[in-house]
Amino acid sequence: MGETMKAKISYTVNLEEIPNEVSNLIQKVQFQIDKLISGRIGQLYPVDSGNIAGTLETIDNVRRSMAEVDLRLEDCYSILLGYHQAVNQSLPKIQEAQELSEKLSDLQVNLDHLKQENESD
């Protein structure tokens, strides 16, 4: 069997859609794992001494399938890590903006009080 070339693909989604996209990828991984367990791994035993070559080929196919699963899980991990970092970086900025807005509101209230005091004098 020849070596298969791998290529990364990418597409753009809204930040809030990332968990759903990763869920879809994980669902595909689950399907691959289920297929692997119910199919190929069940063919590995009992080992037939008359068909060692077939067993070796099946073992190789199982290992390649497991490598595919590992690559998909690594993709999911990388995507979620980036999502987690993006979300956690934006939270402090939102909190800072809220704090700044509250300070501005407080300053506006103080300014209004000062204006009222000056007008009443």
C-alpha positions in Angstrom: 0.0 0.0 0.0 1.3 3.5 -0.9 1.7 6.4 1.5 -1.3 8.7 1.4 -0.6 12.5 1.3 -2.3 14.6 3.9 -3.4 18.2 3.4 -4.8 20.7 5.9 -8.0 22.5 4.9 -9.6 25.5 6.5 -12.8 27.5 6.3 -14.2 30.4 8.2 -17.1 30.2 10.7 -18.3 32.6 13.4 -16.6 32.3 16.7 -19.8 31.1 18.5 -20.2 28.3 15.9 -16.9 26.6 16.7 -18.2 24.3 19.5 -20.9 23.0 17.2 -18.3 22.5 14.3 -16.0 20.6 16.7 -19.0 18.5 17.9 -19.6 17.5 14.3 -16.0 16.5 13.8 -16.0 14.5 17.0 -19.2 12.8 15.8 -17.4 11.7 12.7 -14.5 10.4 14.8 -17.0 8.5 16.9 -18.4 6.9 13.7 -14.8 6.0 12.7 -14.1 4.4 16.1 -17.4 2.5 16.1 -16.7 1.2 12.6 -13.2 0.2 13.6 -14.3 -1.6 16.7 -17.2 -3.4 15.2 -15.4 -4.3 12.0 -11.7 -4.6 11.7 -10.7 -5.2 15.3 -13.1 -8.1 15.5 -11.3 -9.7 12.5 -8.0 -9.9 14.4 -8.9 -12.8 16.7 -8.6 -15.6 16.9 -5.4 -15.5 14.9 -5.6 -18.0 12.1 -2.2 -19.6 11.7 -3.2 -20.4 8.1 -3.8 -16.7 7.3 -1.0 -14.8 9.1 -0.6 -12.5 6.0 -4.3 -11.5 6.2 -4.0 -10.8 10.0 -0.9 -8.7 9.4 -2.7 -6.7 6.8 -5.7 -6.2 9.1 -3.4 -5.1 11.9 -1.8 -2.6 9.6 -5.2 -1.3 8.5 -6.4 -0.9 12.1 -3.2 1.0 13.0 -3.7 3.3 10.0 -7.3 3.9 11.0 -6.3 4.7 14.6 -3.7 7.1 13.2 -6.6 8.8 11.3 -8.6 9.0 14.4 -5.7 10.5 16.3 -5.2 13.2 13.6 -8.9 14.1 13.7 -8.7 14.4 17.5 -5.6 16.5 17.3 -7.5 18.8 14.9 -10.3 19.1 17.4 -7.9 19.8 20.2 -6.2 22.6 18.2 -9.4 24.2 17.2 -10.9 24.1 20.7 -7.6 25.4 22.2 -7.7 28.4 19.8 -11.4 29.0 20.6 -10.7 28.8 24.4 -7.9 31.3 24.1 -10.0 33.7 21.9 -12.9 33.6 24.3 -10.8 34.0 27.4 -8.9 37.0 25.8 -12.2 38.7 24.9 -13.7 38.3 28.4 -11.2 40.6 30.1 -11.7 43.2 27.4 -15.5 43.1 27.9 -15.0 43.4 31.6 -12.7 46.3 31.1 -15.2 48.0 28.9 -18.0 47.5 31.4 -15.8 48.9 34.2 -14.9 51.9 32.1 -18.6 52.4 31.3 -19.5 52.3 35.0 -16.7 54.8 35.8 -18.0 57.1 33.0 -21.5 56.9 34.4 -20.2 57.7 37.9 -18.3 60.7 36.5 -21.4 61.9 34.7 -23.4 61.7 37.9 -20.7 63.6 39.8 -20.6 66.2 37.0 -24.4 66.6 37.1 -24.3 67.1 40.8 -21.5 69.8 40.5 -23.6 71.6 37.8 -26.7 71.6 40.1 -24.6 72.9 43.0 -23.2 75.7 40.8 -26.6 76.7 39.4 -28.1 76.8 42.9 -25.4 79.2 44.2 
